[in-house]
Amino acid sequence: MVLDPFCGVGTTLVQSVIRGHDAIGFEINPYAALATLAKLRALTIDESDFTKAITSLRKNSIGWKTNSPPEDIKTPPFKSRLPFFSPKVERQILHALAFIKAIESQPIGDLFRVAFGAVMVSVSNYSYEPSLGSRPAAGKPLVDDAEVGQILLSKLSQMRTDIIWVHQEIKGKSLGTGRVINADYFKVNGQLGNGSIDLMITSPPYMNNYHYVRNTRPQLYWLNFISSPTEQKHLETNNFGQYWQTVRDASPVSLTFEHKELEKILKKLRETRIDKGAYGGPGWANYVASYFNDSYRFMSSLKYLLARGGVGVIVIGNSIIQGIDIKTEKILSEIGEIVGLIPEGVHCIREKRVGASITQSSVRYGELNRAVLSESAVIIRKR
């Protein structure tokens, strides 16, 4: 049994199932959970039915630019500083959603929803830089018009090619079972029994404040996963590690476990750029403390869930905050030891990763730090 507590878009689960293992994943973001579910179902979906749906879309999309969209398909209450879609694009977007809504097969409909989510920002007045922002802010022109149907068909064609390929790869093989639970891992991991997991592989959110929820707001609203700021806030405040924006103004956050080196880092942070208030060291110290408190909760749950001799693999990157190089991978390994797991090693798997927006932002650093962002695999084992 393989577990991925923060499964994202499902790579670990899909690869486990292909290799004959049973796998379970948790993912709080419903759009990411949808992608995982669609991928798992794609392993056994009828490719000819998927092809028929693509052909039907090709015919249906011919009139999207001229015909009025169905009245029952409404623009969601998603607020943005600029109109998210231009009028010409939004007309086609509403047609696309109407077509997807009419698909009778849930597995095929979900594949179309994933394709829609994957391309919608590219035809909008926003872009990822890498965070979601307006195109003008990135020096790009607004998108007055686009061939939405053709762009969606291109994505679906790529997905069809992948499905055909994977079906050939798994032909004759015995597959495992895969399940994804769209929920906060910390609130529902009790559904798994003590010692029920043989292998845990995950890559939790890094301590770089990349705002997964805000960056998927367009998909969450336009695919009707959320319809209000209250629902959005729930996802933000329950995300692993929190976000700087959600904890920066709170009272000083203390560690829920003992770790002398980390305490020294937090003390140094709280004394850095105090004049900047929440935007200086104190706000970021809250973020770091919250992140490692969640890491402690995660390791504690892992000790309970892993079978004897069971192994956990955590892919994580270091962080540079307020000019301080924080060895996240080293601290995670030490937290594992604190809760009673056996550290098997920390292995660097990528010596350099892109992160200028994190290391050189005026919000995130005090003095410019030349430290290198890397990526490591933390290996732990249960006795």
C-alpha positions as CSV (number, residue, x, y, z in Angstrom):
1,M,0.0,0.0,0.0
2,V,1.4,3.3,-1.1
3,L,0.4,6.7,0.4
4,D,0.8,10.2,-0.9
5,P,-0.6,12.6,1.7
6,F,-0.3,15.7,-0.6
7,C,-0.8,14.0,-4.0
8,G,-1.2,17.1,-6.2
9,V,-2.1,16.0,-9.7
10,G,-1.4,12.3,-9.0
11,T,2.0,11.3,-10.3
12,T,2.8,9.0,-7.4
13,L,-0.6,7.3,-7.4
14,V,-0.6,6.7,-11.2
15,Q,2.9,5.3,-11.2
16,S,2.1,3.1,-8.2
17,V,-1.1,1.7,-9.9
18,I,0.8,1.0,-13.1
19,R,3.3,-1.0,-11.2
20,G,0.7,-3.2,-9.5
21,H,0.5,-1.5,-6.1
22,D,-2.6,-0.2,-4.3
23,A,-2.3,3.5,-3.6
24,I,-4.2,6.2,-1.8
25,G,-3.7,9.9,-1.9
26,F,-5.1,13.0,-0.2
27,E,-5.4,16.4,-1.9
28,I,-7.2,19.4,-0.4
29,N,-7.4,21.4,-3.7
30,P,-10.4,20.0,-5.6
31,Y,-9.0,21.0,-9.0
32,A,-5.8,19.1,-8.4
33,A,-7.8,16.2,-7.0
34,L,-9.9,16.2,-10.2
35,A,-6.7,15.9,-12.3
36,T,-5.6,12.9,-10.2
37,L,-9.0,11.2,-10.5
38,A,-9.1,11.7,-14.2
39,K,-5.6,10.3,-14.7
40,L,-6.4,7.2,-12.6
41,R,-9.6,6.6,-14.6
42,A,-7.7,7.2,-17.9
43,L,-5.8,3.9,-17.2
44,T,-8.9,1.9,-18.0
45,I,-11.1,4.3,-20.0
46,D,-12.5,3.3,-23.4
47,E,-10.3,5.3,-25.8
48,S,-12.8,5.1,-28.6
49,D,-15.5,6.8,-26.5
50,F,-13.0,9.6,-25.6
51,T,-12.2,10.0,-29.4
52,K,-15.9,10.2,-30.2
53,A,-16.4,13.0,-27.6
54,I,-13.4,14.9,-29.1
55,T,-14.9,14.6,-32.6
56,S,-18.3,15.9,-31.2
57,L,-16.5,18.9,-29.7
58,R,-14.8,19.7,-33.0
59,K,-18.2,19.9,-34.7
60,N,-19.8,21.8,-31.9
61,S,-17.1,24.4,-31.5
62,I,-17.6,25.7,-35.1
63,G,-20.3,28.1,-34.0
64,W,-18.9,29.2,-30.7
65,K,-17.7,32.6,-32.0
66,T,-21.1,33.6,-33.5
67,N,-23.8,31.8,-31.6
68,S,-25.0,33.0,-28.2
69,P,-24.1,30.6,-25.3
70,P,-26.9,28.6,-23.5
71,E,-28.6,30.8,-20.9
72,D,-28.2,28.2,-18.2
73,I,-24.4,28.6,-18.2
74,K,-23.5,31.6,-16.1
75,T,-20.2,33.5,-15.4
76,P,-19.0,32.5,-11.9
77,P,-18.6,35.1,-9.2
78,F,-14.9,35.2,-9.6
79,K,-13.5,38.7,-9.0
80,S,-10.3,40.0,-10.7
81,R,-8.8,43.4,-11.2
82,L,-9.2,43.1,-14.9
83,P,-11.9,41.2,-16.7
84,F,-10.6,37.7,-16.6
85,F,-11.7,37.0,-20.2
86,S,-12.4,39.4,-22.9
87,P,-16.1,39.3,-24.2
88,K,-15.1,37.4,-27.4
89,V,-13.2,34.8,-25.4
90,E,-15.8,34.5,-22.6
91,R,-18.6,33.7,-25.2
92,Q,-16.5,30.7,-26.3
93,I,-15.6,29.7,-22.8
94,L,-19.3,29.5,-21.9
95,H,-19.9,27.4,-24.9
96,A,-17.1,25.0,-23.9
97,L,-18.5,24.7,-20.4
98,A,-22.0,24.0,-21.8
99,F,-20.6,21.2,-24.0
100,I,-18.6,19.6,-21.1
101,K,-21.7,19.8,-18.9
102,A,-23.7,17.8,-21.4
103,I,-21.2,14.9,-21.5
104,E,-22.9,11.9,-20.0
105,S,-19.8,9.8,-19.1
106,Q,-18.4,11.1,-15.8
107,P,-14.8,9.8,-16.6
108,I,-14.8,11.4,-20.0
109,G,-16.4,14.6,-18.7
110,D,-13.7,14.9,-16.0
111,L,-10.9,14.5,-18.7
112,F,-12.6,17.4,-20.6
113,R,-12.7,19.5,-17.4
114,V,-9.0,18.9,-16.7
115,A,-8.2,19.9,-20.3
116,F,-10.4,23.1,-19.9
117,G,-8.6,24.0,-16.7
118,A,-5.2,23.4,-18.3
119,V,-5.8,25.9,-21.1
120,M,-8.2,28.5,-19.7
121,V,-5.5,30.9,-18.3
122,S,-3.7,30.9,-21.6
123,V,-6.7,32.5,-23.3
124,S,-7.4,34.9,-20.5
125,N,-6.0,38.4,-19.6
126,Y,-3.8,36.7,-16.9
127,S,-0.7,34.6,-17.0
128,Y,1.6,32.6,-14.7
129,E,4.9,34.5,-14.0
130,P,5.1,32.0,-12.1
131,S,2.3,33.3,-9.9
132,L,-1.0,34.3,-11.4
133,G,-1.0,38.0,-12.4
134,S,-2.4,40.2,-15.1
135,R,-0.8,40.1,-18.5
136,P,-0.2,43.9,-18.6
137,A,1.7,43.6,-15.3
138,A,4.0,41.1,-17.0
139,G,4.4,43.3,-20.1
140,K,2.0,41.3,-22.2
141,P,-1.0,42.5,-24.2
142,L,-4.5,41.7,-23.3
143,V,-6.1,38.7,-25.2
144,D,-9.0,40.3,-27.2
145,D,-9.8,37.1,-29.0
146,A,-8.6,33.5,-29.2
147,E,-9.5,30.2,-30.9
148,V,-10.8,28.6,-27.7
149,G,-12.2,25.5,-29.5
150,Q,-8.9,24.8,-31.3
151,I,-6.8,25.3,-28.2
152,L,-9.0,23.0,-26.2
153,L,-9.0,20.4,-29.0
154,S,-5.2,20.5,-29.1
155,K,-4.9,19.7,-25.4
156,L,-7.5,16.9,-25.7
157,S,-5.5,15.5,-28.6
158,Q,-2.4,15.4,-26.5
159,M,-4.3,13.7,-23.7
160,R,-5.6,11.1,-26.2
161,T,-2.1,10.4,-27.4
162,D,-1.0,9.8,-23.8
163,I,-3.9,7.5,-23.1
164,I,-3.2,5.4,-26.2
165,W,0.5,5.2,-25.1
166,V,-0.2,4.2,-21.5
167,H,-2.8,1.6,-22.6
168,Q,-0.1,0.0,-24.7
169,E,2.4,0.1,-21.8
170,I,0.0,-1.6,-19.3
171,K,-1.5,-4.1,-21.7
172,G,-1.4,-7.6,-20.1
173,K,-0.2,-6.2,-16.7
174,S,-2.0,-6.5,-13.4
175,L,-2.8,-3.0,-12.2
176,G,-3.2,-1.9,-8.6
177,T,-6.1,0.1,-7.3
178,G,-5.9,3.9,-6.9
179,R,-8.0,6.2,-4.8
180,V,-7.8,10.0,-4.2
181,I,-9.6,11.7,-1.3
182,N,-10.4,15.4,-1.8
183,A,-9.9,16.5,1.8
184,D,-7.5,17.9,4.3
185,Y,-5.0,15.1,5.1
186,F,-4.8,16.1,8.8
187,K,-8.5,15.8,9.3
188,V,-9.2,12.5,7.5
189,N,-6.0,10.4,7.8
190,G,-7.7,8.6,10.6
191,Q,-9.5,6.7,7.9
192,L,-6.3,4.7,7.5
193,G,-5.3,2.1,10.1
194,N,-2.3,1.9,12.3
195,G,0.6,0.3,10.3
196,S,-1.5,0.2,7.1
197,I,1.1,1.9,4.8
198,D,4.1,0.2,3.4
199,L,5.6,3.1,1.4
200,M,4.9,6.8,1.6
201,I,6.1,9.0,-1.2
202,T,5.2,12.7,-1.3
203,S,6.4,16.2,-2.1
204,P,4.5,18.6,0.2
205,P,4.3,22.3,-0.6
206,Y,7.7,23.9,-0.2
207,M,8.4,26.6,2.2
208,N,8.4,29.2,-0.5
209,N,5.0,30.7,-0.1
210,Y,3.9,29.7,-3.6
211,H,0.1,30.2,-3.2
212,Y,-1.4,27.1,-4.8
213,V,-5.0,28.1,-3.9
214,R,-4.8,31.6,-5.3
215,N,-3.0,30.4,-8.4
216,T,-5.8,28.0,-9.1
217,R,-8.7,30.4,-8.3
218,P,-9.7,30.6,-12.0
219,Q,-10.1,26.8,-12.3
220,L,-11.8,26.5,-8.9
221,Y,-14.4,29.1,-9.7
222,W,-15.0,28.4,-13.4
223,L,-15.3,24.6,-12.8
224,N,-17.8,25.3,-9.9
225,F,-15.6,23.9,-7.1
226,I,-16.0,27.1,-5.0
227,S,-18.3,30.1,-5.4
228,S,-17.3,32.4,-2.5
229,P,-14.3,33.9,-0.7
230,T,-15.4,31.9,2.4
231,E,-14.9,28.6,0.5
232,Q,-11.6,29.9,-0.8
233,K,-10.4,30.9,2.7
234,H,-11.1,27.4,4.0
235,L,-8.7,26.0,1.4
236,E,-6.1,28.6,2.2
237,T,-6.2,28.2,6.0
238,N,-6.1,24.4,5.9
239,N,-3.3,24.1,3.4
240,F,-0.2,22.3,4.6
241,G,2.3,24.8,5.9
242,Q,-0.1,27.7,5.7
243,Y,0.7,30.8,3.7
244,W,2.5,33.9,4.8
245,Q,-0.6,36.0,4.1
246,T,-2.7,33.9,6.5
247,V,-0.3,34.0,9.6
248,R,1.8,37.2,9.2
249,D,-0.4,39.4,11.4
250,A,-1.1,36.8,14.1
251,S,0.6,36.8,17.5
252,P,4.0,35.2,17.5
253,V,3.7,31.5,16.5
254,S,5.7,29.2,18.8
255,L,7.0,25.7,17.9
256,T,4.9,22.8,19.2
257,F,8.1,20.7,19.6
258,E,11.6,21.3,20.7
259,H,14.3,22.0,18.2
260,K,17.2,24.3,19.4
261,E,18.6,25.1,15.9
262,L,15.2,26.1,14.5
263,E,14.4,28.2,17.6
264,K,17.6,30.2,16.9
265,I,16.5,30.7,13.3
266,L,13.1,31.9,14.4
267,K,14.7,34.3,17.0
268,K,17.0,35.7,14.3
269,L,14.0,36.2,12.0
270,R,11.9,38.0,14.6
271,E,14.8,40.4,15.1
272,T,15.2,41.1,11.3
273,R,13.6,44.2,9.7
274,I,11.3,44.8,12.6
275,D,10.4,48.2,11.1
276,K,8.6,46.4,8.3
277,G,6.2,44.8,10.7
278,A,4.4,41.7,9.2
279,Y,6.4,42.3,6.0
280,G,9.7,41.9,7.9
281,G,11.1,39.2,10.0
282,P,8.3,38.8,12.5
283,G,5.7,38.0,9.9
284,W,7.9,35.5,8.1
285,A,8.9,33.9,11.4
286,N,5.2,33.1,11.9
287,Y,5.2,31.5,8.5
288,V,8.3,29.4,9.2
289,A,7.0,28.3,12.6
290,S,3.6,27.3,11.1
291,Y,5.3,25.4,8.4
292,F,7.4,23.3,10.7
293,N,4.5,22.8,13.1
294,D,2.6,21.2,10.3
295,S,5.7,19.2,9.4
296,Y,5.7,17.8,13.0
297,R,2.1,16.9,12.7
298,F,2.8,15.1,9.4
299,M,5.7,13.1,10.8
300,S,3.7,12.1,13.8
301,S,0.9,10.8,11.6
302,L,3.4,9.0,9.5
303,K,4.8,7.1,12.5
304,Y,1.3,5.9,13.2
305,L,0.5,4.9,9.6
306,L,3.7,3.2,8.5
307,A,4.0,-0.5,8.9
308,R,7.0,-1.9,10.7
309,G,9.9,-1.4,8.4
310,G,7.8,0.9,6.2
311,V,9.6,3.7,4.4
312,G,8.8,7.3,3.8
313,V,10.3,9.4,1.0
314,I,9.8,13.2,1.1
315,V,11.0,15.3,-1.8
316,I,11.6,18.9,-0.5
317,G,13.6,22.0,-1.2
318,N,15.5,24.3,1.0
319,S,14.2,27.9,1.5
320,I,15.8,31.4,1.7
321,I,13.7,33.7,3.8
322,Q,14.8,37.2,4.9
323,G,18.3,36.3,3.7
324,I,18.5,33.2,5.8
325,D,19.2,29.8,4.2
326,I,16.9,27.4,5.9
327,K,17.9,23.7,5.4
328,T,14.3,22.4,5.3
329,E,15.4,18.9,4.3
330,K,17.8,18.6,7.3
331,I,15.1,19.9,9.8
332,L,12.5,17.5,8.4
333,S,14.8,14.6,8.8
334,E,15.5,15.7,12.4
335,I,11.7,16.1,13.1
336,G,11.3,12.5,11.9
337,E,13.8,11.4,14.5
338,I,12.1,13.4,17.2
339,V,8.8,11.6,16.7
340,G,10.6,8.2,16.7
341,L,11.2,7.4,13.1
342,I,14.7,6.4,11.8
343,P,16.4,8.8,9.5
344,E,17.9,6.9,6.6
345,G,19.5,9.8,4.9
346,V,19.1,13.1,3.0
347,H,20.0,12.8,-0.7
348,C,20.4,15.8,-3.0
349,I,18.5,15.1,-6.2
350,R,18.8,18.5,-7.8
351,E,21.7,20.9,-7.0
352,K,20.0,24.0,-8.3
353,R,16.4,25.0,-8.9
354,V,14.9,28.3,-10.2
355,G,13.8,30.6,-7.5
356,A,14.8,34.2,-8.1
357,S,11.3,35.4,-7.3
358,I,11.7,33.9,-3.9
359,T,15.3,34.7,-3.1
360,Q,15.5,38.2,-4.5
361,S,12.0,39.6,-3.7
362,S,12.1,42.8,-1.5
363,V,9.4,41.1,0.6
364,R,11.4,37.9,1.3
365,Y,14.9,39.0,1.9
366,G,16.9,41.3,4.1
367,E,20.4,41.2,2.7
368,L,20.8,39.6,-0.7
369,N,21.7,35.9,-0.2
370,R,23.8,34.0,-2.7
371,A,22.8,30.6,-1.3
372,V,21.5,28.1,-3.9
373,L,18.1,26.6,-3.9
374,S,18.3,22.8,-4.2
375,E,16.1,19.8,-3.8
376,S,16.5,16.7,-1.8
377,A,14.9,13.4,-0.9
378,V,14.5,12.8,2.8
379,I,14.3,9.1,3.6
380,I,12.9,7.8,6.9
381,R,11.8,4.4,8.2
382,K,9.7,3.0,11.0
383,R,11.4,0.6,13.4
